[in-house]
Amino acid sequence: MSRREDAETGRSSPRTSPGRAVSLSPRRFLALWLPVVVWAAFIFRLSGIPYLRITQAWWDIIARKCAHVFVFAVLARLIARAVTGSTFWPWKRIFTVSLVLTFLYACSDEYHQTFVPGRVGCLHDVLIDTASGWVALGLVP
């Protein structure tokens, strides 16, 4: 079976099976996956700041947890966007892959923090990050 690409979307023709990956041009690949890499690097950079505090007020812990929610929700949506544009998978598989990748990055982020002065890796932060991804992915399929 020959694979044809739609010039506008870069996706293979609908005659290909739904479980197959899309043949992407390098430009399309970068457009899909570069935002994921840049956002992950942004999270990595924030995690590497020693003794990070947003404010000296009593509500600093709440602000930092809200930051966790935001950055990992965005990461999960960016991953879902990239996977959606790279495959013909159904949403259930895209959701699962995006959530697993978000969870794995949350684990690596917390592990990274164990090497940063004044920072610790916390299991509850991994749970917050993963739950944020779950909610973000569940809001709009």
C-alpha positions in Angstrom: 0.0 0.0 0.0 1.5 3.4 -1.0 1.4 6.2 1.5 0.5 9.6 0.3 0.8 12.8 2.3 -1.7 15.6 2.3 0.4 18.7 1.4 -1.5 20.9 3.8 -1.4 18.8 7.0 1.6 16.6 6.4 -0.5 13.5 7.4 -0.7 10.3 5.5 -3.8 9.5 3.5 -6.8 8.1 5.4 -6.2 4.7 3.8 -3.4 4.0 6.2 -4.2 2.0 9.3 -5.2 4.0 12.5 -2.4 2.5 14.6 0.4 3.7 12.3 2.6 6.8 12.8 2.4 9.7 10.5 5.3 10.4 8.1 6.4 13.9 9.2 8.6 16.4 7.4 11.4 17.8 9.6 9.7 21.1 9.8 6.4 19.6 10.9 8.2 17.4 13.5 9.9 20.5 14.9 6.7 22.4 15.0 5.1 19.6 17.0 7.9 18.5 19.3 10.1 21.6 19.9 7.5 23.2 22.2 7.5 20.1 24.3 11.3 20.1 24.6 11.4 23.9 25.3 8.8 23.6 28.0 10.5 20.6 29.6 13.8 22.6 29.5 11.9 25.5 31.2 10.7 23.1 34.0 14.3 21.7 34.3 15.7 25.2 34.7 13.1 26.1 37.4 13.9 22.9 39.2 17.6 23.8 39.2 17.2 27.0 41.1 18.6 26.5 44.6 16.4 27.5 47.5 13.6 28.5 45.2 10.9 30.6 46.9 8.3 32.6 45.1 7.6 34.8 48.1 8.6 35.0 51.8 4.9 35.0 52.8 3.1 32.2 54.5 1.3 31.2 51.3 4.6 30.4 49.4 3.9 26.7 49.6 0.5 27.2 47.9 2.0 29.4 45.2 4.7 26.7 44.5 2.1 23.9 44.3 0.0 26.0 41.9 3.1 26.5 39.8 3.5 22.7 39.7 -0.1 22.4 38.6 0.3 24.9 35.8 3.6 23.8 34.3 2.8 20.1 34.2 -0.7 20.8 32.9 0.9 22.7 30.0 3.5 20.0 29.5 0.7 17.3 29.3 -1.2 19.3 26.7 1.9 20.0 24.6 2.7 16.3 24.6 -0.8 15.4 23.6 -0.6 18.0 20.8 2.6 16.5 19.5 1.4 12.9 19.7 -1.9 13.8 18.0 0.0 15.4 15.2 2.5 12.5 14.9 0.1 9.5 14.9 -3.3 8.3 13.9 -3.9 7.0 17.4 -7.3 7.3 19.0 -7.6 9.8 21.9 -7.6 7.1 24.5 -4.1 6.0 23.5 -2.9 9.6 23.1 -4.2 10.4 26.6 -2.4 7.4 28.0 0.9 8.1 26.3 0.7 11.8 27.2 0.0 11.0 30.9 2.7 8.4 31.1 5.3 10.8 29.6 4.1 13.5 32.0 4.5 11.2 34.9 7.9 10.1 33.9 9.1 13.7 33.4 7.6 14.5 36.9 9.6 11.7 38.4 12.8 12.8 36.6 12.1 16.4 37.8 11.8 15.4 41.4 14.9 13.3 41.1 16.8 16.2 39.6 15.8 18.4 42.6 17.5 16.0 45.0 20.8 17.3 43.6 19.9 21.0 44.0 20.9 22.8 47.2 17.8 23.7 49.2 15.5 21.5 47.1 14.1 18.0 47.8 12.4 15.4 45.6 8.8 14.7 46.9 6.5 11.9 45.9 3.5 14.1 46.6 4.8 16.6 44.0 4.9 13.8 41.4 1.3 13.0 42.3 0.4 16.7 42.0 2.1 16.9 38.6 0.5 13.7 37.3 -2.9 14.7 38.5 -2.5 18.1 36.8 -1.7 16.4 33.6 -4.7 14.1 34.0 -7.0 17.1 34.5 -5.5 19.0 31.7 -5.9 16.1 29.3 -9.4 15.4 30.4 -10.7 18.9 29.9 -10.6 18.9 26.1 -10.0 15.7 24.1 
